[in-house]
Amino acid sequence: MNRCVIFDLDGTLVDSPRGIITTFAAVFSQLDLPTMDSASIRGTIGLPLPAAFAKLLGVAEDDPRVAECAQLYQSTFRKIVLPMAPQLVFPGVFDGLQSLREDGFLLAVATSKFIANAEALLVAAGLREEFEVVVGADQVAKPKPDPESGFVVLKKLGVAPERAVMVGDTTHDVLMAHAAGMSSIGVTYGVHSVEQLLSANPTWLVDSFAGVVAAVGECS
């Protein structure tokens, strides 16, 4: 039977939160919207773009400003973050993914990014070919922490939930795994703190990508 590892993208494979914060700030500046502090922006990472902008602006997701911000974000992100993507890949990711593939695991990404941005970032970082499936937030009706993204990946790969593990740096990833019946690995080097991750009760908690690989071996 097939086994798979599903990864979050931002803060798990690529150290993109820094660039994301810069991109949000640039969007607010270009649209003459109030400046947001970095901590507030960082707190929205892991949410789909409309939800993040709505939360920061204090408006509903169907507010026209949310759509305007999300559209501008995508082009701005490509200008700011993509050129530096190869340098943002976390230590151990390339070797770790290769090791998992050699051990027979199918690899996938389930991200809160829109699919176009996710694909562009993975290509720019040199990681796209490692993954059989990439699922973005705009490809499902209910993004993480809802289990739909996980179910889409499992269906595409033909893997049962108990043969899959979700790896991510936020409670959204861990909660998605729980709801989908998967094991989960929380990584402490991303956005959410150890305390936040523990509140979601991950199967494993690790502080490096080498730890991810070791934990996958334990989960399988």
matplotlib code that plots the C-alpha trace (Angstrom):
import matplotlib.pyplot as plt

x = [0.0, 1.1, 2.3, 2.5, 3.8, 1.9, 3.8, 2.7, 4.7, 5.4, 7.3, 7.7, 9.6, 10.5, 11.4, 9.0, 7.2, 9.7, 8.9, 5.2, 5.3, 7.2, 4.6, 1.6, 3.2, 3.9, 0.3, -1.1, 1.3, 0.4, -3.3, -2.9, -4.3, -3.3, 0.1, 0.0, 2.7, 4.7, 3.4, -0.2, 0.7, 2.7, -0.3, -2.3, 0.2, -1.3, -4.7, -5.9, -5.3, -8.9, -9.2, -5.8, -6.6, -10.1, -8.8, -6.1, -8.5, -11.3, -13.8, -15.8, -14.1, -16.6, -15.5, -14.2, -10.9, -10.1, -10.3, -8.2, -5.6, -5.4, -5.0, -2.2, -0.5, 0.0, 1.9, 3.8, 4.8, 6.2, 8.4, 9.6, 9.9, 10.4, 13.9, 15.2, 13.3, 16.4, 18.0, 14.9, 14.6, 15.1, 18.3, 17.9, 14.9, 16.5, 18.3, 15.3, 12.8, 15.1, 15.5, 11.8, 11.3, 14.0, 12.1, 9.1, 6.9, 4.8, 5.2, 2.6, 1.9, -1.3, -1.0, -3.1, -1.5, -3.4, -2.2, -0.6, 1.6, 2.4, 3.5, 5.6, 7.3, 8.0, 9.5, 11.6, 12.9, 13.8, 11.4, 8.5, 9.7, 9.8, 6.0, 3.4, 0.5, 0.2, -3.2, -3.8, -6.4, -8.4, -8.8, -11.0, -14.2, -12.8, -9.1, -7.1, -7.8, -10.8, -9.7, -10.8, -7.2, -5.9, -8.7, -8.0, -4.4, -5.2, -7.7, -5.2, -2.5, -4.7, -3.5, -5.6, -5.5, -3.8, -1.0, -0.4, 1.3, 0.9, 3.9, 3.4, 4.4, 0.9, -2.1, -4.0, -1.9, -2.2, -5.9, -6.4, -4.5, -6.6, -9.8, -8.6, -7.5, -3.8, -0.8, 0.8, 4.3, 4.5, 7.8, 8.9, 11.1, 8.1, 5.3, 3.5, 5.2, 5.8, 2.9, 0.6, 1.5, 1.2, -2.3, -3.3, -1.7, 0.5, 1.7, 5.2, 6.9, 10.4, 12.8, 14.5, 13.8, 16.0, 13.6, 10.8, 12.4, 13.1, 9.5, 8.1, 10.0, 8.4, 4.9, 5.1]
y = [0.0, 3.5, 5.8, 9.6, 12.7, 15.9, 19.2, 22.7, 25.2, 28.5, 28.1, 24.3, 23.9, 27.5, 30.3, 32.6, 34.3, 37.2, 37.8, 37.4, 40.1, 42.5, 41.7, 42.5, 45.8, 46.7, 46.0, 48.2, 51.0, 50.8, 51.0, 53.7, 51.5, 51.8, 50.3, 47.0, 45.8, 42.8, 40.7, 41.1, 40.1, 37.2, 36.0, 35.5, 33.3, 30.0, 31.5, 31.8, 35.3, 36.6, 35.5, 37.1, 40.4, 40.4, 39.8, 42.5, 45.1, 44.1, 43.6, 40.7, 38.5, 39.8, 43.4, 44.7, 45.8, 42.2, 41.2, 44.2, 43.4, 39.7, 40.5, 43.0, 40.6, 38.0, 40.2, 41.8, 38.5, 37.3, 40.5, 40.4, 36.7, 34.6, 36.0, 34.9, 31.6, 29.3, 30.9, 30.5, 26.7, 25.4, 23.4, 19.7, 20.0, 18.9, 15.9, 15.0, 14.9, 12.8, 10.4, 10.1, 9.4, 6.8, 5.1, 4.9, 7.7, 9.8, 13.5, 16.2, 19.8, 21.2, 24.9, 27.9, 29.7, 30.1, 27.4, 29.8, 31.3, 27.9, 26.5, 29.6, 29.4, 25.7, 26.1, 29.2, 27.3, 24.2, 22.0, 21.4, 18.1, 16.5, 16.5, 14.4, 16.6, 20.3, 21.6, 25.3, 27.1, 28.2, 24.6, 23.6, 24.9, 24.9, 25.4, 24.3, 23.5, 21.8, 18.4, 18.9, 19.7, 16.5, 14.4, 15.8, 14.8, 11.3, 10.7, 11.8, 9.6, 6.7, 6.6, 5.8, 8.4, 6.0, 5.7, 9.5, 12.1, 15.9, 18.1, 21.8, 24.7, 25.9, 24.5, 24.7, 21.9, 19.7, 20.2, 19.4, 16.1, 15.2, 15.9, 13.8, 10.9, 11.4, 11.5, 14.9, 16.4, 20.0, 21.8, 24.5, 26.5, 28.2, 30.6, 29.1, 28.7, 25.4, 26.2, 26.9, 23.7, 21.6, 23.0, 21.1, 17.9, 16.9, 13.3, 14.5, 17.8, 18.4, 21.3, 20.5, 19.0, 16.1, 15.6, 15.5, 12.6, 10.7, 11.2, 10.0, 6.8, 6.4, 7.1, 4.7]
z = [0.0, -0.8, 2.0, 1.7, 3.5, 3.0, 3.7, 4.4, 2.4, 4.1, 7.3, 6.8, 3.5, 2.8, 5.2, 3.4, 6.4, 6.3, 2.7, 3.3, 5.9, 3.6, 0.8, 3.0, 4.1, 0.5, -0.4, 2.4, 1.4, -2.3, -1.5, 1.1, 3.8, 7.5, 8.3, 10.1, 12.6, 11.7, 14.6, 13.4, 9.9, 11.0, 13.1, 9.9, 8.1, 7.5, 6.6, 3.0, 1.6, 1.8, 5.4, 6.3, 4.7, 6.2, 9.7, 9.4, 8.0, 10.4, 7.6, 6.1, 3.4, 0.8, 1.3, -2.0, -0.3, 0.5, -3.1, -4.2, -1.6, -2.5, -6.2, -5.6, -3.1, -5.8, -8.2, -5.4, -3.8, -7.1, -7.3, -3.7, -2.6, -5.7, -6.6, -3.2, -3.0, -3.5, -0.4, 1.7, 1.6, 5.2, 5.9, 5.3, 3.1, -0.2, 1.3, 3.5, 0.6, -1.4, 1.5, 1.9, -1.8, -1.7, 1.2, -1.0, 0.3, -2.1, -1.4, -1.6, -0.6, 1.0, 1.4, 2.3, -0.6, -3.8, -6.2, -8.7, -6.0, -4.5, -7.8, -8.6, -5.2, -5.4, -8.9, -7.9, -4.9, -7.0, -5.1, -7.5, -9.0, -5.5, -5.2, -7.0, -5.9, -4.8, -3.5, -3.0, -0.9, -4.0, -5.1, -2.2, -0.7, 2.8, 3.3, 6.4, 9.2, 7.4, 6.2, 2.6, 1.3, 2.9, 1.5, -2.0, -1.7, -0.4, -3.2, -5.9, -4.5, -3.6, 0.0, 3.1, 6.0, 8.3, 5.8, 5.7, 7.8, 7.7, 8.4, 9.2, 11.3, 12.5, 14.4, 11.1, 9.7, 12.8, 13.1, 9.5, 10.0, 13.0, 11.1, 8.2, 10.3, 9.7, 11.9, 12.3, 12.7, 14.0, 13.3, 15.7, 13.4, 11.6, 12.5, 15.5, 18.9, 20.7, 23.1, 20.2, 18.4, 21.6, 22.0, 18.8, 20.1, 17.2, 17.0, 16.9, 17.6, 16.0, 15.7, 12.3, 9.0, 9.9, 12.8, 10.3, 8.4, 11.6, 12.9, 9.5, 10.0, 13.4, 12.1, 9.2]

ax = plt.figure().add_subplot(projection="3d")
ax.plot(x, y, z, "-o")
ax.set_aspect("equal")
plt.show()
